[in-house]
Amino acid sequence: VRQDFNKSLINVLQTGSSNLTLADTNVEAANSQALSTRESIAVSALSLANQTQQSVLQLLR
């Protein structure tokens, strides 16, 4: 039982390490760029929302 467990654990660890080292750099770069773009859009949206609130407050004064 212990030997089967160790073989299974070795297979899982080897598969995991292979997945980490064989990652497609083009896909990872695209994912990174997508996340960066989402972050930039979110910052812009928050900035616009803040400007809108300030404009409304100025109109009410």
Biopython code that builds the backbone (N, CA, C, O; Angstrom):
import numpy as np
from Bio.PDB.StructureBuilder import StructureBuilder

atoms = [
    (1, "VAL", "N", (0.836, -1.196, 0.000)),
    (1, "VAL", "CA", (0.000, 0.000, 0.000)),
    (1, "VAL", "C", (0.873, 1.248, 0.000)),
    (1, "VAL", "O", (0.618, 2.200, -0.738)),
    (2, "ARG", "N", (1.903, 1.231, 0.835)),
    (2, "ARG", "CA", (2.801, 2.387, 0.913)),
    (2, "ARG", "C", (3.521, 2.605, -0.410)),
    (2, "ARG", "O", (3.700, 3.743, -0.843)),
    (3, "GLN", "N", (3.931, 1.519, -1.048)),
    (3, "GLN", "CA", (4.630, 1.632, -2.326)),
    (3, "GLN", "C", (3.703, 2.210, -3.401)),
    (3, "GLN", "O", (4.122, 3.060, -4.187)),
    (4, "ASP", "N", (2.467, 1.761, -3.439)),
    (4, "ASP", "CA", (1.501, 2.309, -4.400)),
    (4, "ASP", "C", (1.246, 3.788, -4.135)),
    (4, "ASP", "O", (1.156, 4.588, -5.066)),
    (5, "PHE", "N", (1.131, 4.143, -2.863)),
    (5, "PHE", "CA", (0.926, 5.544, -2.508)),
    (5, "PHE", "C", (2.096, 6.402, -2.975)),
    (5, "PHE", "O", (1.903, 7.475, -3.545)),
    (6, "ASN", "N", (3.317, 5.914, -2.726)),
    (6, "ASN", "CA", (4.506, 6.674, -3.130)),
    (6, "ASN", "C", (4.595, 6.811, -4.647)),
    (6, "ASN", "O", (4.966, 7.873, -5.147)),
    (7, "LYS", "N", (4.260, 5.758, -5.383)),
    (7, "LYS", "CA", (4.264, 5.837, -6.845)),
    (7, "LYS", "C", (3.232, 6.850, -7.329)),
    (7, "LYS", "O", (3.494, 7.640, -8.235)),
    (8, "SER", "N", (2.071, 6.813, -6.717)),
    (8, "SER", "CA", (1.026, 7.764, -7.094)),
    (8, "SER", "C", (1.454, 9.193, -6.785)),
    (8, "SER", "O", (1.245, 10.097, -7.595)),
    (9, "LEU", "N", (2.045, 9.393, -5.631)),
    (9, "LEU", "CA", (2.521, 10.726, -5.245)),
    (9, "LEU", "C", (3.611, 11.216, -6.186)),
    (9, "LEU", "O", (3.612, 12.387, -6.566)),
    (10, "ILE", "N", (4.525, 10.355, -6.563)),
    (10, "ILE", "CA", (5.579, 10.718, -7.502)),
    (10, "ILE", "C", (4.985, 11.120, -8.842)),
    (10, "ILE", "O", (5.421, 12.102, -9.443)),
    (11, "ASN", "N", (3.995, 10.370, -9.317)),
    (11, "ASN", "CA", (3.357, 10.701, -10.593)),
    (11, "ASN", "C", (2.668, 12.061, -10.535)),
    (11, "ASN", "O", (2.760, 12.851, -11.474)),
    (12, "VAL", "N", (1.979, 12.329, -9.432)),
    (12, "VAL", "CA", (1.296, 13.619, -9.281)),
    (12, "VAL", "C", (2.307, 14.753, -9.266)),
    (12, "VAL", "O", (2.105, 15.773, -9.924)),
    (13, "LEU", "N", (3.386, 14.587, -8.527)),
    (13, "LEU", "CA", (4.401, 15.640, -8.433)),
    (13, "LEU", "C", (5.113, 15.853, -9.773)),
    (13, "LEU", "O", (5.399, 16.990, -10.149)),
    (14, "GLN", "N", (5.394, 14.779, -10.481)),
    (14, "GLN", "CA", (6.035, 14.917, -11.788)),
    (14, "GLN", "C", (5.110, 15.608, -12.780)),
    (14, "GLN", "O", (5.557, 16.452, -13.557)),
    (15, "THR", "N", (3.840, 15.265, -12.762)),
    (15, "THR", "CA", (2.875, 15.909, -13.658)),
    (15, "THR", "C", (2.765, 17.394, -13.343)),
    (15, "THR", "O", (2.748, 18.231, -14.245)),
    (16, "GLY", "N", (2.690, 17.712, -12.053)),
    (16, "GLY", "CA", (2.605, 19.116, -11.649)),
    (16, "GLY", "C", (3.831, 19.908, -12.050)),
    (16, "GLY", "O", (3.712, 21.033, -12.536)),
    (17, "SER", "N", (5.005, 19.339, -11.852)),
    (17, "SER", "CA", (6.225, 20.055, -12.217)),
    (17, "SER", "C", (6.340, 20.203, -13.732)),
    (17, "SER", "O", (6.828, 21.221, -14.222)),
    (18, "SER", "N", (5.895, 19.199, -14.465)),
    (18, "SER", "CA", (5.916, 19.301, -15.934)),
    (18, "SER", "C", (4.978, 20.401, -16.408)),
    (18, "SER", "O", (5.315, 21.155, -17.322)),
    (19, "ASN", "N", (3.798, 20.499, -15.792)),
    (19, "ASN", "CA", (2.847, 21.550, -16.176)),
    (19, "ASN", "C", (3.405, 22.933, -15.891)),
    (19, "ASN", "O", (3.151, 23.873, -16.643)),
    (20, "LEU", "N", (4.158, 23.063, -14.817)),
    (20, "LEU", "CA", (4.735, 24.364, -14.484)),
    (20, "LEU", "C", (5.862, 24.749, -15.441)),
    (20, "LEU", "O", (5.963, 25.907, -15.847)),
    (21, "THR", "N", (6.696, 23.800, -15.797)),
    (21, "THR", "CA", (7.857, 24.118, -16.626)),
    (21, "THR", "C", (7.539, 24.145, -18.109)),
    (21, "THR", "O", (8.282, 24.744, -18.887)),
    (22, "LEU", "N", (6.443, 23.503, -18.518)),
    (22, "LEU", "CA", (6.100, 23.449, -19.929)),
    (22, "LEU", "C", (5.001, 24.443, -20.305)),
    (22, "LEU", "O", (4.361, 24.307, -21.348)),
    (23, "ALA", "N", (4.791, 25.437, -19.451)),
    (23, "ALA", "CA", (3.745, 26.424, -19.729)),
    (23, "ALA", "C", (4.072, 27.173, -21.014)),
    (23, "ALA", "O", (5.227, 27.516, -21.269)),
    (24, "ASP", "N", (3.050, 27.422, -21.815)),
    (24, "ASP", "CA", (3.219, 28.152, -23.071)),
    (24, "ASP", "C", (3.405, 29.632, -22.751)),
    (24, "ASP", "O", (2.503, 30.283, -22.224)),
    (25, "THR", "N", (4.572, 30.148, -23.072)),
    (25, "THR", "CA", (4.865, 31.543, -22.719)),
    (25, "THR", "C", (3.966, 32.521, -23.464)),
    (25, "THR", "O", (3.647, 33.588, -22.938)),
    (26, "ASN", "N", (3.553, 32.176, -24.678)),
    (26, "ASN", "CA", (2.652, 33.062, -25.418)),
    (26, "ASN", "C", (1.297, 33.159, -24.727)),
    (26, "ASN", "O", (0.727, 34.246, -24.624)),
    (27, "VAL", "N", (0.786, 32.038, -24.259)),
    (27, "VAL", "CA", (-0.497, 32.041, -23.559)),
    (27, "VAL", "C", (-0.381, 32.813, -22.249)),
    (27, "VAL", "O", (-1.261, 33.601, -21.904)),
    (28, "GLU", "N", (0.697, 32.584, -21.534)),
    (28, "GLU", "CA", (0.888, 33.274, -20.256)),
    (28, "GLU", "C", (1.054, 34.775, -20.464)),
    (28, "GLU", "O", (0.555, 35.568, -19.665)),
    (29, "ALA", "N", (1.744, 35.172, -21.521)),
    (29, "ALA", "CA", (1.895, 36.603, -21.821)),
    (29, "ALA", "C", (0.552, 37.221, -22.178)),
    (29, "ALA", "O", (0.258, 38.348, -21.779)),
    (30, "ALA", "N", (-0.256, 36.495, -22.921)),
    (30, "ALA", "CA", (-1.590, 36.992, -23.274)),
    (30, "ALA", "C", (-2.467, 37.123, -22.027)),
    (30, "ALA", "O", (-3.201, 38.101, -21.886)),
    (31, "ASN", "N", (-2.394, 36.157, -21.137)),
    (31, "ASN", "CA", (-3.157, 36.242, -19.890)),
    (31, "ASN", "C", (-2.706, 37.424, -19.047)),
    (31, "ASN", "O", (-3.532, 38.131, -18.470)),
    (32, "SER", "N", (-1.413, 37.636, -18.975)),
    (32, "SER", "CA", (-0.882, 38.764, -18.221)),
    (32, "SER", "C", (-1.341, 40.089, -18.811)),
    (32, "SER", "O", (-1.717, 41.004, -18.079)),
    (33, "GLN", "N", (-1.309, 40.190, -20.129)),
    (33, "GLN", "CA", (-1.760, 41.411, -20.799)),
    (33, "GLN", "C", (-3.247, 41.645, -20.568)),
    (33, "GLN", "O", (-3.673, 42.782, -20.365)),
    (34, "ALA", "N", (-4.032, 40.583, -20.597)),
    (34, "ALA", "CA", (-5.473, 40.706, -20.359)),
    (34, "ALA", "C", (-5.743, 41.206, -18.944)),
    (34, "ALA", "O", (-6.594, 42.072, -18.741)),
    (35, "LEU", "N", (-5.028, 40.667, -17.975)),
    (35, "LEU", "CA", (-5.199, 41.122, -16.599)),
    (35, "LEU", "C", (-4.787, 42.578, -16.436)),
    (35, "LEU", "O", (-5.446, 43.343, -15.733)),
    (36, "SER", "N", (-3.706, 42.952, -17.081)),
    (36, "SER", "CA", (-3.248, 44.342, -17.027)),
    (36, "SER", "C", (-4.277, 45.275, -17.648)),
    (36, "SER", "O", (-4.536, 46.355, -17.117)),
    (37, "THR", "N", (-4.861, 44.869, -18.760)),
    (37, "THR", "CA", (-5.878, 45.686, -19.423)),
    (37, "THR", "C", (-7.114, 45.828, -18.546)),
    (37, "THR", "O", (-7.680, 46.916, -18.440)),
    (38, "ARG", "N", (-7.536, 44.732, -17.917)),
    (38, "ARG", "CA", (-8.698, 44.784, -17.014)),
    (38, "ARG", "C", (-8.431, 45.736, -15.858)),
    (38, "ARG", "O", (-9.304, 46.511, -15.467)),
    (39, "GLU", "N", (-7.229, 45.675, -15.317)),
    (39, "GLU", "CA", (-6.880, 46.557, -14.201)),
    (39, "GLU", "C", (-6.916, 48.019, -14.645)),
    (39, "GLU", "O", (-7.427, 48.876, -13.924)),
    (40, "SER", "N", (-6.384, 48.296, -15.811)),
    (40, "SER", "CA", (-6.379, 49.658, -16.336)),
    (40, "SER", "C", (-7.798, 50.167, -16.560)),
    (40, "SER", "O", (-8.101, 51.317, -16.240)),
    (41, "ILE", "N", (-8.662, 49.327, -17.104)),
    (41, "ILE", "CA", (-10.057, 49.714, -17.332)),
    (41, "ILE", "C", (-10.760, 49.966, -16.003)),
    (41, "ILE", "O", (-11.543, 50.908, -15.888)),
    (42, "ALA", "N", (-10.491, 49.140, -15.005)),
    (42, "ALA", "CA", (-11.119, 49.318, -13.699)),
    (42, "ALA", "C", (-10.690, 50.632, -13.062)),
    (42, "ALA", "O", (-11.511, 51.334, -12.472)),
    (43, "VAL", "N", (-9.411, 50.967, -13.178)),
    (43, "VAL", "CA", (-8.915, 52.231, -12.623)),
    (43, "VAL", "C", (-9.559, 53.401, -13.346)),
    (43, "VAL", "O", (-9.951, 54.379, -12.710)),
    (44, "SER", "N", (-9.674, 53.315, -14.650)),
    (44, "SER", "CA", (-10.320, 54.381, -15.424)),
    (44, "SER", "C", (-11.789, 54.528, -15.044)),
    (44, "SER", "O", (-12.289, 55.646, -14.921)),
    (45, "ALA", "N", (-12.471, 53.422, -14.860)),
    (45, "ALA", "CA", (-13.884, 53.467, -14.485)),
    (45, "ALA", "C", (-14.059, 54.109, -13.115)),
    (45, "ALA", "O", (-14.971, 54.912, -12.915)),
    (46, "LEU", "N", (-13.202, 53.763, -12.183)),
    (46, "LEU", "CA", (-13.290, 54.369, -10.854)),
    (46, "LEU", "C", (-12.989, 55.858, -10.908)),
    (46, "LEU", "O", (-13.622, 56.649, -10.208)),
    (47, "SER", "N", (-12.046, 56.235, -11.719)),
    (47, "SER", "CA", (-11.713, 57.651, -11.870)),
    (47, "SER", "C", (-12.883, 58.427, -12.459)),
    (47, "SER", "O", (-13.210, 59.517, -11.991)),
    (48, "LEU", "N", (-13.508, 57.866, -13.482)),
    (48, "LEU", "CA", (-14.671, 58.527, -14.095)),
    (48, "LEU", "C", (-15.836, 58.623, -13.115)),
    (48, "LEU", "O", (-16.525, 59.642, -13.067)),
    (49, "ALA", "N", (-16.056, 57.580, -12.344)),
    (49, "ALA", "CA", (-17.138, 57.604, -11.359)),
    (49, "ALA", "C", (-16.881, 58.676, -10.310)),
    (49, "ALA", "O", (-17.809, 59.364, -9.883)),
    (50, "ASN", "N", (-15.641, 58.820, -9.896)),
    (50, "ASN", "CA", (-15.279, 59.835, -8.905)),
    (50, "ASN", "C", (-15.466, 61.232, -9.491)),
    (50, "ASN", "O", (-15.959, 62.125, -8.803)),
    (51, "GLN", "N", (-15.088, 61.428, -10.728)),
    (51, "GLN", "CA", (-15.261, 62.733, -11.376)),
    (51, "GLN", "C", (-16.738, 63.082, -11.499)),
    (51, "GLN", "O", (-17.125, 64.236, -11.320)),
    (52, "THR", "N", (-17.558, 62.087, -11.804)),
    (52, "THR", "CA", (-18.999, 62.313, -11.931)),
    (52, "THR", "C", (-19.593, 62.746, -10.593)),
    (52, "THR", "O", (-20.410, 63.665, -10.541)),
    (53, "GLN", "N", (-19.186, 62.088, -9.523)),
    (53, "GLN", "CA", (-19.678, 62.460, -8.200)),
    (53, "GLN", "C", (-19.269, 63.888, -7.845)),
    (53, "GLN", "O", (-20.067, 64.647, -7.294)),
    (54, "GLN", "N", (-18.040, 64.247, -8.156)),
    (54, "GLN", "CA", (-17.569, 65.601, -7.848)),
    (54, "GLN", "C", (-18.333, 66.630, -8.672)),
    (54, "GLN", "O", (-18.638, 67.714, -8.173)),
    (55, "SER", "N", (-18.648, 66.307, -9.929)),
    (55, "SER", "CA", (-19.401, 67.232, -10.785)),
    (55, "SER", "C", (-20.801, 67.443, -10.229)),
    (55, "SER", "O", (-21.304, 68.566, -10.216)),
    (56, "VAL", "N", (-21.424, 66.381, -9.776)),
    (56, "VAL", "CA", (-22.762, 66.494, -9.199)),
    (56, "VAL", "C", (-22.726, 67.340, -7.939)),
    (56, "VAL", "O", (-23.614, 68.163, -7.717)),
    (57, "LEU", "N", (-21.728, 67.149, -7.128)),
    (57, "LEU", "CA", (-21.599, 67.937, -5.896)),
    (57, "LEU", "C", (-21.385, 69.411, -6.231)),
    (57, "LEU", "O", (-21.930, 70.278, -5.549)),
    (58, "GLN", "N", (-20.612, 69.707, -7.258)),
    (58, "GLN", "CA", (-20.403, 71.104, -7.660)),
    (58, "GLN", "C", (-21.678, 71.733, -8.165)),
    (58, "GLN", "O", (-21.919, 72.916, -7.922)),
    (59, "LEU", "N", (-22.499, 70.974, -8.859)),
    (59, "LEU", "CA", (-23.773, 71.499, -9.340)),
    (59, "LEU", "C", (-24.722, 71.805, -8.188)),
    (59, "LEU", "O", (-25.505, 72.753, -8.254)),
    (60, "LEU", "N", (-24.647, 70.995, -7.130)),
    (60, "LEU", "CA", (-25.531, 71.199, -6.002)),
    (60, "LEU", "C", (-25.104, 72.371, -5.125)),
    (60, "LEU", "O", (-25.904, 72.866, -4.331)),
    (61, "ARG", "N", (-23.885, 72.813, -5.252)),
    (61, "ARG", "CA", (-23.398, 73.928, -4.411)),
    (61, "ARG", "C", (-23.901, 75.198, -4.920)),
    (61, "ARG", "O", (-23.606, 76.250, -4.353)),
]
sb = StructureBuilder()
sb.init_structure("model")
sb.init_model(0)
sb.init_chain("A")
sb.init_seg("    ")
for serial, (resi, resn, name, xyz) in enumerate(atoms, 1):
    if name == "N":
        sb.init_residue(resn, " ", resi, " ")
    sb.init_atom(name, np.array(xyz, "f"), 0.0, 1.0, " ", f" {name:<3s}", serial, name[0])
structure = sb.get_structure()
